[in-house]
Amino acid sequence: MTSAQKRAVEYMRRAAGAAMREQIAFAEIPCATWRARERGTWLMERLRAEGLGASRDKVGNIVAVRAGTGRRKRPTLIIDAHLDSVFYQLSEIKVRREGRRYLAPGIGDDAAGIANLILLAHALAKFKVRTAGDVVFVGSVGEEGEGNLRGMRHLFGKGRFKDAWFVSVDGSGFAITRTALASWSPRIVVKGLGGHSHGNFGRPNPVHMLARFISKLQTIEVNPEDHSVYNATIISGGTAVNVIPDEARLVVNIRSANPRELSAMTAKVKRFLAEAKAEELEWATQEKWLDVRHTAVRRPGGEISREHPLVKTAVASLEAEGLKHSWAVSSTNANMPMSLGIPAINIGAGGQEGNVHSTDEWFENAGRGKALATLARMVFALAG
C-alpha cells in the first residue's frame, strides 16, 4: 500500500462513530418504494461532497465513478450497498438508542452498508488516495422484495461492467458470501363466484383452496445443507364475515443454494396448486368453478470459488485486521453478477444486528472500525 492508502486504512479503523452517524441519518429517511428516491438523493449529495460525480441512472441507482490512473492493469471494482428497505408503509422513522443498541426499521439492512460506502469515499478524498483501477460507488435500488434486483439487472444489462469485479456490503458482521441463494416467488390469485356465506354455501371458496394449498406446502422436506426454505409470506382475501370470498391471493417464497432442489420445489408448488384446486372443486356441491393463476419472480443464484483472487483478497484483508473469516449463504445484490459469471461477493458491514426486516430491528456498532478498515484494504489490494 502507498502511504496515502495506509493513512486511509488507519482513519477507517477509527471511524466507527462517524459511520454510525451516517447510518442513523440515512435510516431515518423513509423509503416509499423500491426506488428509494429520497434516499438516493441524499446519497448522491453525500458522494458529491466527496468530489465524486454521482448521478442517478434510469432505474434509480446512484452511481459514482472514481477514475483510476491506469498505470497498472486492474479490473473495475464496484462497491455497492442498497438504498431500499422493506418498510414501504412508514412515513416517519426515528432511531432510538437503548444501551449499546440502535433500534429502528432498516437500521442495519442496509443503512450500515450505505454508511460504509460513504466513509470509504470520504477516506479516499481526505487522503487523496489514487488507485490504478476505477472504483465505482453504487447505491442500488430494488434489492428488497418487490424490487426483484432491478437495480442490479439494469447495472449489468447489455454487458455493461461485464469485466468488473463486484463487492456488495450488506448485513452485519464479517462473513463473506460467495454462494448466492436463488429464489422463486409466485404470486397466486384464486378467483371464484363468491356469494352469501349461508345462501351459497357449497360454492368453491378461494380462501379454502389456498388453505388446502398451504397445508400441502408444509409437507415439503428440505435439505438444510442446501439452505432450502419455503414460506407462505403474504395472504389476503374476503370482504365481509358473511360473504364467500370471490378472490384470494397468496405469495410464496422458496429459496435454495442447490438449483436442482429449487427446481424440485418449484415443481411441487405447481403440483400442489393443481391438487388443491381439484380437492376444493370435489368438495363443492354447486357451481364448481375456480380460476387459479400465478406469476412468479425469479432471483438467480450463483457461486464463486474460494480460490478466486477476489475471495482470497477478502480473506486476507480480514486477517490483516485480526479477524477470522467465515462463509455465509444468502441472497444479496451479488446474486446478479454471480449468475452472469462476474466475480462477486457480499461482505458484512461489521457490528451486529438482529430482528432484521421487523420494526424493532437493532444494530450494535461494536467492531465496526475493523470492518471499515477491511473494506479499504480490499479496495486498495484489488484496485491497486
Short mmCIF file of the C-alpha atoms (twelve columns), coordinates in Angstrom:
data_MODEL
# 
_entry.id   MODEL 
# 
loop_
_atom_site.group_PDB 
_atom_site.id 
_atom_site.type_symbol 
_atom_site.label_atom_id 
_atom_site.label_alt_id 
_atom_site.label_comp_id 
_atom_site.label_asym_id 
_atom_site.label_seq_id 
_atom_site.Cartn_x 
_atom_site.Cartn_y 
_atom_site.Cartn_z 
_atom_site.pdbx_PDB_model_num 
ATOM 1   C CA . MET A 1   0.000   0.000   0.000   1 
ATOM 2   C CA . THR A 2   1.044   3.577   -0.591  1 
ATOM 3   C CA . SER A 3   1.466   5.958   2.351   1 
ATOM 4   C CA . ALA A 4   -1.862  7.611   1.477   1 
ATOM 5   C CA . GLN A 5   -3.600  4.237   1.423   1 
ATOM 6   C CA . LYS A 6   -2.097  3.331   4.799   1 
ATOM 7   C CA . ARG A 7   -3.371  6.591   6.295   1 
ATOM 8   C CA . ALA A 8   -6.799  5.898   4.856   1 
ATOM 9   C CA . VAL A 9   -6.884  2.421   6.425   1 
ATOM 10  C CA . GLU A 10  -5.870  3.846   9.794   1 
ATOM 11  C CA . TYR A 11  -8.567  6.505   9.522   1 
ATOM 12  C CA . MET A 12  -11.212 3.897   8.694   1 
ATOM 13  C CA . ARG A 13  -10.159 1.837   11.713  1 
ATOM 14  C CA . ARG A 14  -11.066 4.791   13.935  1 
ATOM 15  C CA . ALA A 15  -14.210 5.835   12.050  1 
ATOM 16  C CA . ALA A 16  -16.853 3.671   13.743  1 
ATOM 17  C CA . GLY A 17  -18.537 6.686   15.342  1 
ATOM 18  C CA . ALA A 18  -18.627 8.629   12.091  1 
ATOM 19  C CA . ALA A 19  -20.106 5.607   10.302  1 
ATOM 20  C CA . MET A 20  -22.837 5.316   12.924  1 
ATOM 21  C CA . ARG A 21  -23.800 8.962   12.467  1 
ATOM 22  C CA . GLU A 22  -24.120 8.484   8.711   1 
ATOM 23  C CA . GLN A 23  -26.087 5.296   9.299   1 
ATOM 24  C CA . ILE A 24  -28.611 6.982   11.592  1 
ATOM 25  C CA . ALA A 25  -29.108 9.900   9.211   1 
ATOM 26  C CA . PHE A 26  -29.768 7.539   6.311   1 
ATOM 27  C CA . ALA A 27  -32.016 5.142   8.247   1 
ATOM 28  C CA . GLU A 28  -34.340 7.996   9.245   1 
ATOM 29  C CA . ILE A 29  -35.200 8.756   5.597   1 
ATOM 30  C CA . PRO A 30  -38.438 6.877   4.756   1 
ATOM 31  C CA . CYS A 31  -38.447 4.528   1.775   1 
ATOM 32  C CA . ALA A 32  -41.803 4.700   -0.014  1 
ATOM 33  C CA . THR A 33  -40.964 2.184   -2.767  1 
ATOM 34  C CA . TRP A 34  -38.111 0.023   -4.010  1 
ATOM 35  C CA . ARG A 35  -36.929 3.082   -5.963  1 
ATOM 36  C CA . ALA A 36  -35.965 4.853   -2.691  1 
ATOM 37  C CA . ARG A 37  -35.795 8.213   -4.443  1 
ATOM 38  C CA . GLU A 38  -35.335 10.429  -1.374  1 
ATOM 39  C CA . ARG A 39  -32.645 8.149   -0.018  1 
ATOM 40  C CA . GLY A 40  -30.916 8.194   -3.391  1 
ATOM 41  C CA . THR A 41  -30.911 11.991  -3.476  1 
ATOM 42  C CA . TRP A 42  -29.340 12.070  -0.008  1 
ATOM 43  C CA . LEU A 43  -26.579 9.637   -1.009  1 
ATOM 44  C CA . MET A 44  -25.923 11.488  -4.256  1 
ATOM 45  C CA . GLU A 45  -25.333 14.694  -2.304  1 
ATOM 46  C CA . ARG A 46  -23.052 12.938  0.187   1 
ATOM 47  C CA . LEU A 47  -20.924 11.450  -2.601  1 
ATOM 48  C CA . ARG A 48  -20.749 14.747  -4.445  1 
ATOM 49  C CA . ALA A 49  -19.485 16.333  -1.236  1 
ATOM 50  C CA . GLU A 50  -16.509 13.966  -1.522  1 
ATOM 51  C CA . GLY A 51  -15.735 15.191  -5.022  1 
ATOM 52  C CA . LEU A 52  -17.450 12.393  -6.925  1 
ATOM 53  C CA . GLY A 53  -19.635 12.987  -9.973  1 
ATOM 54  C CA . ALA A 54  -22.545 10.973  -8.645  1 
ATOM 55  C CA . SER A 55  -25.673 10.671  -10.776 1 
ATOM 56  C CA . ARG A 56  -28.951 8.749   -10.878 1 
ATOM 57  C CA . ASP A 57  -29.417 6.183   -13.639 1 
ATOM 58  C CA . LYS A 58  -32.620 5.182   -15.435 1 
ATOM 59  C CA . VAL A 59  -33.974 2.914   -12.678 1 
ATOM 60  C CA . GLY A 60  -32.765 4.957   -9.703  1 
ATOM 61  C CA . ASN A 61  -29.303 3.616   -8.854  1 
ATOM 62  C CA . ILE A 62  -26.853 6.253   -7.658  1 
ATOM 63  C CA . VAL A 63  -23.572 5.694   -9.493  1 
ATOM 64  C CA . ALA A 64  -20.253 7.500   -8.998  1 
ATOM 65  C CA . VAL A 65  -17.061 6.507   -10.820 1 
ATOM 66  C CA . ARG A 66  -13.712 7.347   -9.221  1 
ATOM 67  C CA . ALA A 67  -11.327 7.083   -12.146 1 
ATOM 68  C CA . GLY A 68  -8.057  5.202   -11.710 1 
ATOM 69  C CA . THR A 69  -4.679  6.192   -13.054 1 
ATOM 70  C CA . GLY A 70  -4.490  3.239   -15.431 1 
ATOM 71  C CA . ARG A 71  -0.803  2.767   -14.602 1 
ATOM 72  C CA . ARG A 72  -1.352  -0.908  -13.881 1 
ATOM 73  C CA . LYS A 73  -3.985  -3.212  -15.312 1 
ATOM 74  C CA . ARG A 74  -6.707  -3.669  -12.730 1 
ATOM 75  C CA . PRO A 75  -10.374 -4.678  -13.026 1 
ATOM 76  C CA . THR A 76  -13.026 -2.048  -12.492 1 
ATOM 77  C CA . LEU A 77  -14.128 -2.528  -8.886  1 
ATOM 78  C CA . ILE A 78  -17.780 -1.902  -7.972  1 
ATOM 79  C CA . ILE A 79  -18.590 -1.279  -4.300  1 
ATOM 80  C CA . ASP A 80  -22.337 -1.479  -3.698  1 
ATOM 81  C CA . ALA A 81  -24.869 -1.057  -0.912  1 
ATOM 82  C CA . HIS A 82  -28.621 -0.975  -1.417  1 
ATOM 83  C CA . LEU A 83  -30.835 2.041   -0.792  1 
ATOM 84  C CA . ASP A 84  -34.225 0.385   -0.419  1 
ATOM 85  C CA . SER A 85  -35.785 -1.244  2.631   1 
ATOM 86  C CA . VAL A 86  -38.854 -3.423  3.189   1 
ATOM 87  C CA . PHE A 87  -40.741 -0.760  5.147   1 
ATOM 88  C CA . TYR A 88  -42.736 0.953   2.401   1 
ATOM 89  C CA . GLN A 89  -45.627 1.773   4.735   1 
ATOM 90  C CA . LEU A 90  -43.666 4.018   7.137   1 
ATOM 91  C CA . SER A 91  -43.828 7.774   6.605   1 
ATOM 92  C CA . GLU A 92  -41.628 8.587   9.595   1 
ATOM 93  C CA . ILE A 93  -38.660 6.731   11.109  1 
ATOM 94  C CA . LYS A 94  -36.772 7.720   14.243  1 
ATOM 95  C CA . VAL A 95  -33.725 5.869   15.523  1 
ATOM 96  C CA . ARG A 96  -33.662 5.349   19.276  1 
ATOM 97  C CA . ARG A 97  -30.865 4.084   21.474  1 
ATOM 98  C CA . GLU A 98  -31.090 1.518   24.246  1 
ATOM 99  C CA . GLY A 99  -27.694 0.892   25.791  1 
ATOM 100 C CA . ARG A 100 -25.360 -0.227  23.022  1 
ATOM 101 C CA . ARG A 101 -28.187 -0.888  20.605  1 
ATOM 102 C CA . TYR A 102 -29.652 1.426   17.992  1 
ATOM 103 C CA . LEU A 103 -33.211 0.498   17.072  1 
ATOM 104 C CA . ALA A 104 -35.262 1.430   14.001  1 
ATOM 105 C CA . PRO A 105 -36.746 -0.280  10.945  1 
ATOM 106 C CA . GLY A 106 -33.860 -0.766  8.495   1 
ATOM 107 C CA . ILE A 107 -31.144 0.473   10.861  1 
ATOM 108 C CA . GLY A 108 -28.906 -2.390  9.786   1 
ATOM 109 C CA . ASP A 109 -30.303 -3.502  6.427   1 
ATOM 110 C CA . ASP A 110 -28.819 -1.726  4.594   1 
ATOM 111 C CA . ALA A 111 -28.160 1.587   6.332   1 
ATOM 112 C CA . ALA A 112 -24.937 0.056   7.643   1 
ATOM 113 C CA . GLY A 113 -23.715 -0.747  4.134   1 
ATOM 114 C CA . ILE A 114 -24.543 2.739   2.850   1 
ATOM 115 C CA . ALA A 115 -22.641 4.290   5.772   1 
ATOM 116 C CA . ASN A 116 -19.557 2.184   4.986   1 
ATOM 117 C CA . LEU A 117 -19.770 3.327   1.369   1 
ATOM 118 C CA . ILE A 118 -19.776 6.985   2.426   1 
ATOM 119 C CA . LEU A 119 -16.858 6.547   4.833   1 
ATOM 120 C CA . LEU A 120 -14.828 4.847   2.099   1 
ATOM 121 C CA . ALA A 121 -15.484 7.714   -0.308  1 
ATOM 122 C CA . HIS A 122 -14.550 10.208  2.413   1 
ATOM 123 C CA . ALA A 123 -11.278 8.424   3.257   1 
ATOM 124 C CA . LEU A 124 -10.228 8.286   -0.407  1 
ATOM 125 C CA . ALA A 125 -10.885 12.008  -0.793  1 
ATOM 126 C CA . LYS A 126 -9.416  13.065  2.570   1 
ATOM 127 C CA . PHE A 127 -6.062  11.376  1.934   1 
ATOM 128 C CA . LYS A 128 -6.028  11.940  -1.837  1 
ATOM 129 C CA . VAL A 129 -5.699  8.218   -2.472  1 
ATOM 130 C CA . ARG A 130 -5.064  7.156   -6.051  1 
ATOM 131 C CA . THR A 131 -5.805  3.707   -7.423  1 
ATOM 132 C CA . ALA A 132 -4.739  2.165   -10.708 1 
ATOM 133 C CA . GLY A 133 -8.191  0.804   -11.483 1 
ATOM 134 C CA . ASP A 134 -11.553 2.571   -11.472 1 
ATOM 135 C CA . VAL A 135 -13.603 2.316   -8.290  1 
ATOM 136 C CA . VAL A 136 -17.359 2.593   -8.842  1 
ATOM 137 C CA . PHE A 137 -19.598 3.514   -5.919  1 
ATOM 138 C CA . VAL A 138 -23.180 2.285   -6.293  1 
ATOM 139 C CA . GLY A 139 -26.180 2.959   -4.074  1 
ATOM 140 C CA . SER A 140 -28.556 0.497   -5.669  1 
ATOM 141 C CA . VAL A 141 -32.324 0.158   -5.763  1 
ATOM 142 C CA . GLY A 142 -34.593 -2.857  -5.896  1 
ATOM 143 C CA . GLU A 143 -32.653 -5.263  -3.678  1 
ATOM 144 C CA . GLU A 144 -35.578 -5.975  -1.388  1 
ATOM 145 C CA . GLY A 145 -38.772 -7.934  -2.196  1 
ATOM 146 C CA . GLU A 146 -40.752 -6.009  -4.791  1 
ATOM 147 C CA . GLY A 147 -37.598 -4.628  -6.354  1 
ATOM 148 C CA . ASN A 148 -36.531 -8.015  -7.746  1 
ATOM 149 C CA . LEU A 149 -32.917 -6.847  -8.193  1 
ATOM 150 C CA . ARG A 150 -33.999 -4.191  -10.695 1 
ATOM 151 C CA . GLY A 151 -31.010 -2.045  -9.825  1 
ATOM 152 C CA . MET A 152 -28.567 -4.869  -10.496 1 
ATOM 153 C CA . ARG A 153 -30.405 -6.062  -13.607 1 
ATOM 154 C CA . HIS A 154 -30.034 -2.579  -15.052 1 
ATOM 155 C CA . LEU A 155 -26.453 -2.072  -13.862 1 
ATOM 156 C CA . PHE A 156 -25.268 -5.255  -15.572 1 
ATOM 157 C CA . GLY A 157 -27.669 -5.081  -18.510 1 
ATOM 158 C CA . LYS A 158 -26.397 -5.213  -22.095 1 
ATOM 159 C CA . GLY A 159 -22.924 -6.295  -20.987 1 
ATOM 160 C CA . ARG A 160 -22.189 -3.125  -19.042 1 
ATOM 161 C CA . PHE A 161 -19.488 -3.730  -16.420 1 
ATOM 162 C CA . LYS A 162 -19.017 -7.283  -17.732 1 
ATOM 163 C CA . ASP A 163 -15.291 -7.043  -16.910 1 
ATOM 164 C CA . ALA A 164 -15.845 -5.587  -13.440 1 
ATOM 165 C CA . TRP A 165 -15.431 -7.230  -10.048 1 
ATOM 166 C CA . PHE A 166 -18.228 -6.644  -7.570  1 
ATOM 167 C CA . VAL A 167 -18.479 -6.294  -3.788  1 
ATOM 168 C CA . SER A 168 -21.787 -5.631  -2.076  1 
ATOM 169 C CA . VAL A 169 -21.837 -4.517  1.558   1 
ATOM 170 C CA . ASP A 170 -24.964 -5.868  3.204   1 
ATOM 171 C CA . GLY A 171 -25.687 -7.355  6.603   1 
ATOM 172 C CA . SER A 172 -23.613 -7.126  9.757   1 
ATOM 173 C CA . GLY A 173 -20.533 -8.959  10.990  1 
ATOM 174 C CA . PHE A 174 -17.618 -10.049 8.845   1 
ATOM 175 C CA . ALA A 175 -18.888 -13.054 6.880   1 
ATOM 176 C CA . ILE A 176 -18.125 -13.454 3.186   1 
ATOM 177 C CA . THR A 177 -20.957 -14.589 0.921   1 
ATOM 178 C CA . ARG A 178 -19.628 -16.466 -2.088  1 
ATOM 179 C CA . THR A 179 -22.688 -18.707 -2.568  1 
ATOM 180 C CA . ALA A 180 -25.898 -16.929 -3.566  1 
ATOM 181 C CA . LEU A 181 -29.346 -18.259 -2.716  1 
ATOM 182 C CA . ALA A 182 -31.620 -18.468 -5.733  1 
ATOM 183 C CA . SER A 183 -35.347 -17.999 -5.207  1 
ATOM 184 C CA . TRP A 184 -38.729 -18.398 -6.896  1 
ATOM 185 C CA . SER A 185 -41.657 -16.346 -5.590  1 
ATOM 186 C CA . PRO A 186 -45.063 -16.996 -7.176  1 
ATOM 187 C CA . ARG A 187 -47.979 -14.610 -6.643  1 
ATOM 188 C CA . ILE A 188 -51.091 -16.776 -6.682  1 
ATOM 189 C CA . VAL A 189 -54.538 -15.388 -7.449  1 
ATOM 190 C CA . VAL A 190 -57.618 -17.588 -6.974  1 
ATOM 191 C CA . LYS A 191 -60.998 -16.340 -8.225  1 
ATOM 192 C CA . GLY A 192 -64.417 -17.846 -7.588  1 
ATOM 193 C CA . LEU A 193 -68.068 -16.839 -7.814  1 
ATOM 194 C CA . GLY A 194 -68.368 -15.624 -4.223  1 
ATOM 195 C CA . GLY A 195 -71.795 -15.303 -2.695  1 
ATOM 196 C CA . HIS A 196 -73.666 -15.369 0.609   1 
ATOM 197 C CA . SER A 197 -71.975 -17.454 3.293   1 
ATOM 198 C CA . HIS A 198 -75.260 -19.235 4.078   1 
ATOM 199 C CA . GLY A 199 -77.336 -18.986 0.940   1 
ATOM 200 C CA . ASN A 200 -74.499 -20.018 -1.374  1 
ATOM 201 C CA . PHE A 201 -72.723 -22.456 0.899   1 
ATOM 202 C CA . GLY A 202 -71.190 -25.178 -1.221  1 
ATOM 203 C CA . ARG A 203 -69.677 -22.929 -3.860  1 
ATOM 204 C CA . PRO A 204 -65.881 -23.296 -4.184  1 
ATOM 205 C CA . ASN A 205 -64.126 -20.934 -1.772  1 
ATOM 206 C CA . PRO A 206 -60.804 -19.340 -2.850  1 
ATOM 207 C CA . VAL A 207 -59.655 -18.987 0.777   1 
ATOM 208 C CA . HIS A 208 -60.409 -22.649 1.448   1 
ATOM 209 C CA . MET A 209 -58.424 -23.598 -1.639  1 
ATOM 210 C CA . LEU A 210 -55.392 -21.619 -0.515  1 
ATOM 211 C CA . ALA A 211 -55.654 -23.200 2.934   1 
ATOM 212 C CA . ARG A 212 -55.535 -26.629 1.275   1 
ATOM 213 C CA . PHE A 213 -52.508 -25.496 -0.728  1 
ATOM 214 C CA . ILE A 214 -50.612 -24.153 2.312   1 
ATOM 215 C CA . SER A 215 -51.161 -27.395 4.212   1 
ATOM 216 C CA . LYS A 216 -49.589 -29.249 1.282   1 
ATOM 217 C CA . LEU A 217 -46.718 -26.759 1.109   1 
ATOM 218 C CA . GLN A 218 -45.756 -27.678 4.648   1 
ATOM 219 C CA . THR A 219 -45.157 -31.300 3.629   1 
ATOM 220 C CA . ILE A 220 -42.080 -30.348 1.604   1 
ATOM 221 C CA . GLU A 221 -38.932 -31.796 3.146   1 
ATOM 222 C CA . VAL A 222 -35.849 -29.644 2.691   1 
ATOM 223 C CA . ASN A 223 -32.151 -30.354 2.975   1 
ATOM 224 C CA . PRO A 224 -30.537 -27.890 5.429   1 
ATOM 225 C CA . GLU A 225 -27.207 -28.337 3.665   1 
ATOM 226 C CA . ASP A 226 -28.737 -26.772 0.557   1 
ATOM 227 C CA . HIS A 227 -30.110 -23.867 2.624   1 
ATOM 228 C CA . SER A 228 -33.523 -24.655 1.156   1 
ATOM 229 C CA . VAL A 229 -36.606 -22.989 2.653   1 
ATOM 230 C CA . TYR A 230 -40.226 -22.321 1.785   1 
ATOM 231 C CA . ASN A 231 -42.710 -19.851 3.243   1 
ATOM 232 C CA . ALA A 232 -46.172 -18.500 2.563   1 
ATOM 233 C CA . THR A 233 -45.466 -14.814 3.126   1 
ATOM 234 C CA . ILE A 234 -48.499 -12.681 2.176   1 
ATOM 235 C CA . ILE A 235 -52.142 -13.745 2.155   1 
ATOM 236 C CA . SER A 236 -55.292 -11.703 1.574   1 
ATOM 237 C CA . GLY A 237 -58.917 -12.064 0.502   1 
ATOM 238 C CA . GLY A 238 -62.503 -11.652 1.529   1 
ATOM 239 C CA . THR A 239 -64.757 -8.652  2.100   1 
ATOM 240 C CA . ALA A 240 -67.119 -9.424  4.991   1 
ATOM 241 C CA . VAL A 241 -67.852 -12.023 7.649   1 
ATOM 242 C CA . ASN A 242 -70.953 -13.319 5.868   1 
ATOM 243 C CA . VAL A 243 -69.577 -13.364 2.307   1 
ATOM 244 C CA . ILE A 244 -67.840 -16.204 0.486   1 
ATOM 245 C CA . PRO A 245 -64.753 -14.554 -0.997  1 
ATOM 246 C CA . ASP A 246 -64.720 -14.166 -4.751  1 
ATOM 247 C CA . GLU A 247 -60.932 -13.745 -4.718  1 
ATOM 248 C CA . ALA A 248 -57.937 -14.646 -2.543  1 
ATOM 249 C CA . ARG A 249 -54.246 -14.006 -3.014  1 
ATOM 250 C CA . LEU A 250 -51.084 -15.611 -1.714  1 
ATOM 251 C CA . VAL A 251 -47.363 -15.005 -2.146  1 
ATOM 252 C CA . VAL A 252 -44.930 -17.866 -1.641  1 
ATOM 253 C CA . ASN A 253 -41.156 -17.634 -1.357  1 
ATOM 254 C CA . ILE A 254 -38.908 -20.655 -1.908  1 
ATOM 255 C CA . ARG A 255 -35.118 -20.499 -1.795  1 
ATOM 256 C CA . SER A 256 -32.181 -22.842 -2.245  1 
ATOM 257 C CA . ALA A 257 -28.477 -22.785 -2.971  1 
ATOM 258 C CA . ASN A 258 -28.980 -26.002 -4.973  1 
ATOM 259 C CA . PRO A 259 -30.506 -25.362 -8.428  1 
ATOM 260 C CA . ARG A 260 -31.915 -28.891 -8.627  1 
ATOM 261 C CA . GLU A 261 -33.566 -28.575 -5.233  1 
ATOM 262 C CA . LEU A 262 -35.090 -25.236 -6.208  1 
ATOM 263 C CA . SER A 263 -36.411 -26.785 -9.420  1 
ATOM 264 C CA . ALA A 264 -37.895 -29.708 -7.492  1 
ATOM 265 C CA . MET A 265 -39.615 -27.405 -5.001  1 
ATOM 266 C CA . THR A 266 -40.959 -25.273 -7.851  1 
ATOM 267 C CA . ALA A 267 -42.495 -28.363 -9.446  1 
ATOM 268 C CA . LYS A 268 -44.085 -29.368 -6.131  1 
ATOM 269 C CA . VAL A 269 -45.643 -25.937 -5.653  1 
ATOM 270 C CA . LYS A 270 -47.221 -26.118 -9.103  1 
ATOM 271 C CA . ARG A 271 -48.493 -29.640 -8.446  1 
ATOM 272 C CA . PHE A 272 -49.894 -28.679 -5.051  1 
ATOM 273 C CA . LEU A 273 -51.816 -25.804 -6.627  1 
ATOM 274 C CA . ALA A 274 -53.456 -28.177 -9.103  1 
ATOM 275 C CA . GLU A 275 -54.249 -30.677 -6.341  1 
ATOM 276 C CA . ALA A 276 -55.700 -28.027 -4.011  1 
ATOM 277 C CA . LYS A 277 -57.948 -26.739 -6.795  1 
ATOM 278 C CA . ALA A 278 -59.153 -30.257 -7.628  1 
ATOM 279 C CA . GLU A 279 -59.893 -31.026 -3.970  1 
ATOM 280 C CA . GLU A 280 -61.814 -27.796 -3.448  1 
ATOM 281 C CA . LEU A 281 -63.915 -28.451 -6.557  1 
ATOM 282 C CA . GLU A 282 -64.541 -32.011 -5.412  1 
ATOM 283 C CA . TRP A 283 -65.729 -30.700 -2.030  1 
ATOM 284 C CA . ALA A 284 -68.050 -28.157 -3.644  1 
ATOM 285 C CA . THR A 285 -71.723 -29.082 -4.123  1 
ATOM 286 C CA . GLN A 286 -72.683 -26.376 -6.595  1 
ATOM 287 C CA . GLU A 287 -71.206 -24.204 -9.376  1 
ATOM 288 C CA . LYS A 288 -67.833 -25.928 -9.395  1 
ATOM 289 C CA . TRP A 289 -65.661 -23.188 -10.820 1 
ATOM 290 C CA . LEU A 290 -62.348 -21.628 -9.764  1 
ATOM 291 C CA . ASP A 291 -59.763 -19.689 -11.760 1 
ATOM 292 C CA . VAL A 292 -56.215 -20.177 -10.444 1 
ATOM 293 C CA . ARG A 293 -53.291 -18.223 -11.864 1 
ATOM 294 C CA . HIS A 294 -49.800 -17.318 -10.753 1 
ATOM 295 C CA . THR A 295 -46.990 -15.083 -11.865 1 
ATOM 296 C CA . ALA A 296 -43.516 -15.686 -10.488 1 
ATOM 297 C CA . VAL A 297 -40.474 -13.599 -9.701  1 
ATOM 298 C CA . ARG A 298 -37.135 -15.360 -10.012 1 
ATOM 299 C CA . ARG A 299 -33.892 -14.311 -8.339  1 
ATOM 300 C CA . PRO A 300 -30.854 -16.045 -9.840  1 
ATOM 301 C CA . GLY A 301 -28.158 -17.714 -7.791  1 
ATOM 302 C CA . GLY A 302 -24.502 -18.468 -8.320  1 
ATOM 303 C CA . GLU A 303 -21.171 -19.199 -6.705  1 
ATOM 304 C CA . ILE A 304 -17.583 -18.008 -6.839  1 
ATOM 305 C CA . SER A 305 -14.642 -20.254 -5.968  1 
ATOM 306 C CA . ARG A 306 -12.765 -19.865 -2.708  1 
ATOM 307 C CA . GLU A 307 -9.632  -19.713 -4.839  1 
ATOM 308 C CA . HIS A 308 -10.698 -16.680 -6.860  1 
ATOM 309 C CA . PRO A 309 -8.451  -13.659 -6.183  1 
ATOM 310 C CA . LEU A 310 -11.487 -11.600 -5.114  1 
ATOM 311 C CA . VAL A 311 -12.364 -14.104 -2.395  1 
ATOM 312 C CA . LYS A 312 -8.757  -14.614 -1.325  1 
ATOM 313 C CA . THR A 313 -8.269  -10.853 -1.078  1 
ATOM 314 C CA . ALA A 314 -11.341 -10.534 1.145   1 
ATOM 315 C CA . VAL A 315 -10.000 -13.272 3.435   1 
ATOM 316 C CA . ALA A 316 -6.525  -11.705 3.558   1 
ATOM 317 C CA . SER A 317 -7.977  -8.253  4.304   1 
ATOM 318 C CA . LEU A 318 -9.977  -9.614  7.235   1 
ATOM 319 C CA . GLU A 319 -6.942  -11.468 8.581   1 
ATOM 320 C CA . ALA A 320 -4.837  -8.306  8.320   1 
ATOM 321 C CA . GLU A 321 -7.286  -6.714  10.766  1 
ATOM 322 C CA . GLY A 322 -7.054  -9.715  13.101  1 
ATOM 323 C CA . LEU A 323 -10.425 -11.126 12.049  1 
ATOM 324 C CA . LYS A 324 -11.318 -14.718 11.229  1 
ATOM 325 C CA . HIS A 325 -13.304 -15.199 8.056   1 
ATOM 326 C CA . SER A 326 -16.499 -17.218 7.829   1 
ATOM 327 C CA . TRP A 327 -18.722 -18.176 4.913   1 
ATOM 328 C CA . ALA A 328 -22.350 -17.147 4.524   1 
ATOM 329 C CA . VAL A 329 -25.011 -18.318 2.078   1 
ATOM 330 C CA . SER A 330 -27.550 -15.594 1.390   1 
ATOM 331 C CA . SER A 331 -29.473 -13.612 -1.189  1 
ATOM 332 C CA . THR A 332 -27.953 -10.192 -1.907  1 
ATOM 333 C CA . ASN A 333 -27.182 -7.917  -4.822  1 
ATOM 334 C CA . ALA A 334 -24.187 -10.163 -5.531  1 
ATOM 335 C CA . ASN A 335 -26.654 -12.752 -6.873  1 
ATOM 336 C CA . MET A 336 -26.963 -10.962 -10.193 1 
ATOM 337 C CA . PRO A 337 -23.293 -10.616 -11.167 1 
ATOM 338 C CA . MET A 338 -22.602 -14.135 -9.819  1 
ATOM 339 C CA . SER A 339 -25.324 -15.520 -12.079 1 
ATOM 340 C CA . LEU A 340 -23.624 -13.831 -15.052 1 
ATOM 341 C CA . GLY A 341 -20.205 -15.242 -14.241 1 
ATOM 342 C CA . ILE A 342 -18.913 -11.891 -12.983 1 
ATOM 343 C CA . PRO A 343 -16.653 -12.181 -9.916  1 
ATOM 344 C CA . ALA A 344 -18.782 -11.070 -6.964  1 
ATOM 345 C CA . ILE A 345 -19.099 -11.420 -3.206  1 
ATOM 346 C CA . ASN A 346 -21.019 -9.866  -0.368  1 
ATOM 347 C CA . ILE A 347 -19.342 -8.826  2.867   1 
ATOM 348 C CA . GLY A 348 -20.827 -7.697  6.155   1 
ATOM 349 C CA . ALA A 349 -20.646 -4.088  7.309   1 
ATOM 350 C CA . GLY A 350 -19.353 -5.021  10.761  1 
ATOM 351 C CA . GLY A 351 -21.207 -4.649  14.025  1 
ATOM 352 C CA . GLN A 352 -24.106 -6.893  14.989  1 
ATOM 353 C CA . GLU A 353 -27.776 -6.795  14.055  1 
ATOM 354 C CA . GLY A 354 -30.988 -8.563  14.923  1 
ATOM 355 C CA . ASN A 355 -34.723 -8.694  14.161  1 
ATOM 356 C CA . VAL A 356 -33.912 -7.795  10.557  1 
ATOM 357 C CA . HIS A 357 -36.962 -6.924  8.420   1 
ATOM 358 C CA . SER A 358 -39.009 -6.168  11.538  1 
ATOM 359 C CA . THR A 359 -39.974 -2.816  13.021  1 
ATOM 360 C CA . ASP A 360 -37.819 -3.499  16.085  1 
ATOM 361 C CA . GLU A 361 -34.658 -4.150  14.067  1 
ATOM 362 C CA . TRP A 362 -31.494 -3.327  16.026  1 
ATOM 363 C CA . PHE A 363 -27.810 -2.706  15.369  1 
ATOM 364 C CA . GLU A 364 -24.747 -2.624  17.628  1 
ATOM 365 C CA . ASN A 365 -21.637 -0.811  16.416  1 
ATOM 366 C CA . ALA A 366 -19.001 -2.985  18.128  1 
ATOM 367 C CA . GLY A 367 -16.128 -3.981  15.837  1 
ATOM 368 C CA . ARG A 368 -17.192 -1.569  13.118  1 
ATOM 369 C CA . GLY A 369 -13.781 0.034   12.723  1 
ATOM 370 C CA . LYS A 370 -12.163 -3.241  11.703  1 
ATOM 371 C CA . ALA A 371 -14.873 -3.825  9.100   1 
ATOM 372 C CA . LEU A 372 -14.292 -0.359  7.659   1 
ATOM 373 C CA . ALA A 373 -10.530 -0.915  7.558   1 
ATOM 374 C CA . THR A 374 -11.083 -4.310  5.914   1 
ATOM 375 C CA . LEU A 375 -13.161 -2.691  3.167   1 
ATOM 376 C CA . ALA A 376 -10.433 -0.129  2.500   1 
ATOM 377 C CA . ARG A 377 -7.748  -2.832  2.408   1 
ATOM 378 C CA . MET A 378 -9.790  -4.809  -0.110  1 
ATOM 379 C CA . VAL A 379 -10.216 -1.816  -2.386  1 
ATOM 380 C CA . PHE A 380 -6.511  -0.980  -2.335  1 
ATOM 381 C CA . ALA A 381 -5.435  -4.593  -2.912  1 
ATOM 382 C CA . LEU A 382 -7.854  -5.059  -5.809  1 
ATOM 383 C CA . ALA A 383 -7.798  -1.649  -7.472  1 
ATOM 384 C CA . GLY A 384 -4.066  -1.130  -6.843  1 
# 
